[in-house]
Amino acid sequence: MALASTRLGGWTPETGHRTLAEKAFVALHDAIVRGELQPGERLPIEELADVLDMSPMPIREALRRLDAVGLVENVPHRGARVTELSLEDLRDVYEARLALEPLAVQHAAERFDRDDAERGQEALAALNKLGDRATAATWAAHTAFHFSLYEPARSAWLVRLIRPLWESSERYRLAAPTRRKLSMRRDEHERILRACVDHQPAVARAELHNHLARTANMVAPSMGGGDLFDAVDVPKPRRARA
């Protein structure tokens, strides 16, 4: 299938991306995450160079970076292609997320301050306004909300490790949309945020674990699997100090 330039139409990044390789990375990254470039689709370097109006060299560098974050794989003698989706990969991605994201939110809940609470509440309000439709705006708002919970952990390494896993898992959500009602997701998000605001790290950790596990378990049947992860018990919140 020929790559149409319209499928990479949003490739021009904001000011601050300084090299052609960075521009190519942003174009391809966003098209893969949004599902415009499909799992298994070949990524011919010369064709991409024509579409993005640049030489093959920055395209090669962008594909190497996409390979490093798991969105592209290089097949010997066949070139690069968008990484396939599979039940095994879904399990691996969410197993890693369940190790990292609950840890990040636990640390965040220990450190949450008034500004963090305000950012989290604003991000959640923006997400809730968008409803259940799976759009680019919804994806961006969902990402903004979750990272408003992780960034207060003040751990640059945790955020760096979480982001590529987050993006890979978002591809599964788009390929096999879950049918969880907005009210259910809203309640889960609100409980996680409340635990952070109230400095309840064990509660925040457990609530986020169950939130992620529910999503993985709802996607898995569309890929021929059953439940992948068990829920954990949520501790009873400590009584707030007077």
Secondary structure as the mmCIF struct_conf table of DSSP 4:
data_model
#
loop_
_struct_conf.conf_type_id
_struct_conf.id
_struct_conf.beg_label_comp_id
_struct_conf.beg_label_asym_id
_struct_conf.beg_label_seq_id
_struct_conf.end_label_comp_id
_struct_conf.end_label_asym_id
_struct_conf.end_label_seq_id
HELX_RH_3T_P HELX_RH_3T_P1 SER A 5 LEU A 8
TURN_TY1_P TURN_TY1_P1 GLY A 9 GLY A 10
HELX_LH_PP_P HELX_LH_PP_P1 PRO A 13 GLU A 14
TURN_TY1_P TURN_TY1_P2 THR A 15 GLY A 16
BEND BEND1 THR A 19 THR A 19
HELX_RH_AL_P HELX_RH_AL_P1 LEU A 20 VAL A 33
TURN_TY1_P TURN_TY1_P3 ARG A 34 GLY A 35
BEND BEND2 GLU A 36 LEU A 37
HELX_LH_PP_P HELX_LH_PP_P2 GLN A 38 GLN A 38
TURN_TY1_P TURN_TY1_P4 PRO A 39 GLY A 40
STRN STRN1 ARG A 42 ARG A 42
HELX_RH_AL_P HELX_RH_AL_P2 ILE A 45 LEU A 52
TURN_TY1_P TURN_TY1_P5 ASP A 53 ASP A 53
BEND BEND3 MET A 54 MET A 54
HELX_RH_AL_P HELX_RH_AL_P3 PRO A 56 ALA A 68
TURN_TY1_P TURN_TY1_P6 VAL A 69 GLY A 70
BEND BEND4 LEU A 71 LEU A 71
STRN STRN2 VAL A 72 VAL A 75
TURN_TY1_P TURN_TY1_P7 PRO A 76 ARG A 78
STRN STRN3 GLY A 79 VAL A 82
HELX_LH_PP_P HELX_LH_PP_P3 THR A 83 LEU A 85
HELX_RH_AL_P HELX_RH_AL_P4 LEU A 87 ARG A 111
HELX_RH_AL_P HELX_RH_AL_P5 ARG A 114 LYS A 129
TURN_TY1_P TURN_TY1_P8 LEU A 130 ASP A 132
HELX_RH_AL_P HELX_RH_AL_P6 ALA A 136 TYR A 150
HELX_RH_3T_P HELX_RH_3T_P2 GLU A 151 ALA A 153
HELX_RH_AL_P HELX_RH_AL_P7 ALA A 156 ALA A 175
BEND BEND5 ALA A 176 ALA A 176
HELX_RH_AL_P HELX_RH_AL_P8 LEU A 182 VAL A 197
TURN_TY1_P TURN_TY1_P9 ASP A 198 HIS A 199
HELX_RH_AL_P HELX_RH_AL_P9 PRO A 201 VAL A 219
HELX_RH_3T_P HELX_RH_3T_P3 ALA A 220 MET A 223
TURN_TY1_P TURN_TY1_P10 GLY A 224 GLY A 224
HELX_LH_PP_P HELX_LH_PP_P4 ASP A 233 ARG A 241
#
